Amino acid sequence: MDEQGAEPVQADPQQQAPVDPVLAAHWAEVDRAAVTPTAPDPLAVGAVIRRTLDLFLRRPLIFLALAVPTAVIGAFSADPSSPSGTPGTVGATGPFVLTALVTGVIGLVLGVATVIAADELRAGRVATLSTVISRSLKVAVAAIVSGIAQYLVLFGSLFIAAVLALIGGGAAGLVVLVVVIVAGYIALRWSLSGAAIALEASGPIEALGRSRFLTKGNLWRIFGIFLVLALTAGPLLIGGGLLAYVIGGWSGNVVSALAAIVATPLFGIATATVFGDLTGRTEAPSVPAPNPGLRTGYAVALVALGVLALVVAVPGYGAAIDRHALDTVPVADRGVIYAGTLQTTDPCHPVGVKATFTSTDSIYLGGYFKRLVPAGEKATVAVYANGTLANSGQVGDPTRPTSCYRELDPIVGGSPGTYRLVVTYAGETIAEGTFTIQ
């Protein structure tokens, strides 16, 4: 008998987490205080989705406010129309990585704050921005360390799958599928680690074990919950991103940010709801009672806006790819034809670039244009030797825009002299370069 006269709880050996016995005892004590469930099966998929939407609609402003920073930074740091700061831009790799890290850290901290806010509202307490952010900052280090550990494991699994896909072979497809399934399984088993850190102040590794302990035997229901959420909010997140790329510029960034702001909070709220159900955390009745019509209307609006965004964006996505073909090329490289000694996987930009060569050198030529040559159009390439026109030709593709000039075969044994290449389109010089053979 314990101090309150209750029989001590005997831990089921099948439910023991593979961690320190002291931690397992602590979890058993926490879980022992479970409240009477508000439904026969509170973890039922439909029940969790309904309560997730109700929690959001009870205090939408706090959840929207918590989603704003990450959504805005993420959208505006990935501007596809910007000549710098985009992934793939050689000169902007450093700033992009830094921005991604900052966005990830802010996202983790505010994601934890979203879970805390949802748990407070679930218990009938008042949740304020200052309070939930303050509590989130106290466990921020643990959340970041745990997030990095999960990222490394999951990214490593997917990287292996990508390598296997490239290698190919008869069984490659099956192996890739197995790796992806394993990665998804691990992600689900660890899906409640953030909530464990936010609501129980668990350490990074302890939180992973806690999540595995709670998800055991509940994996399919948790999968169903997040699948329904993905089908509800996913079209808007994907459609908003595609539409932002098609629109481009600041307008596209605003579209992407708004989509993320209204859709992403639901995942944090659902995580808090699932964690609360599995650990018996206090849940107070809604006051005022939730409006089923408002709940349904919000869910339908999310799906409808997502479908609309996809319908508008998908037909224009191919043209947008062509339009943004030069966006990942540094400004300094646009309009310059380089002469180099080696060719890499990018024939538009040789390496070993220099201005003077010998007649025995293998000289590779390539360079990106200042603007695209539209599909079916031709640009003129003029070659001058010692100031005199030596040759001319045309470049272009009948089916897609052309973004660069490239010579796949090297020049070997060229006559001594100074050579200048000039590419023009519609009366404008869109690329040029000079080199000398001695």
Number of C-alpha atoms within 10 A of each C-alpha: 8 8 6 6 7 8 9 10 12 8 11 8 7 7 13 15 19 12 13 11 11 9 16 20 16 11 18 18 13 14 17 13 12 15 13 10 14 11 9 8 11 17 21 15 20 13 14 23 23 16 19 26 22 22 25 21 16 19 15 14 12 18 27 19 15 23 24 18 17 22 23 18 18 21 22 18 20 18 21 28 20 19 18 23 25 23 20 14 18 13 18 17 15 13 15 19 14 11 17 17 12 15 18 17 19 17 21 21 24 26 27 29 30 31 29 25 30 31 26 21 18 25 15 15 13 11 16 12 15 10 13 22 20 13 18 26 16 13 22 22 17 21 29 19 14 22 17 15 15 18 13 11 14 19 13 13 19 18 14 16 21 15 12 18 17 10 9 12 9 7 10 16 14 12 15 20 13 13 20 19 13 15 19 16 14 16 15 19 23 21 22 25 28 31 30 24 27 29 21 14 18 21 19 23 15 20 25 22 23 27 21 21 20 23 20 13 11 12 15 12 16 22 17 14 22 19 14 14 20 17 13 20 27 21 22 30 26 19 24 28 23 23 27 25 25 23 19 20 15 16 12 22 26 18 21 26 24 19 25 26 21 20 22 21 26 25 19 22 29 25 25 28 26 25 25 23 21 15 17 17 21 17 20 13 11 15 8 7 9 17 12 12 9 13 20 14 11 14 18 14 15 22 17 16 18 24 18 16 23 21 13 15 22 15 11 15 17 12 14 19 14 17 18 18 17 23 22 20 21 19 17 9 15 20 21 24 28 28 27 23 17 16 21 9 7 11 19 22 25 23 18 13 16 14 13 15 18 15 16 13 16 17 27 25 27 25 25 26 26 19 20 22 22 18 14 12 18 19 23 17 20 17 20 17 17 13 11 10 13 12 11 13 11 13 16 20 15 11 10 16 20 23 23 26 25 19 15 12 12 16 15 13 13 16 14 14 14 16 19 19 21 19 26 18 19 11 9 11 17 24 25 23 19 19 20 20 18 12
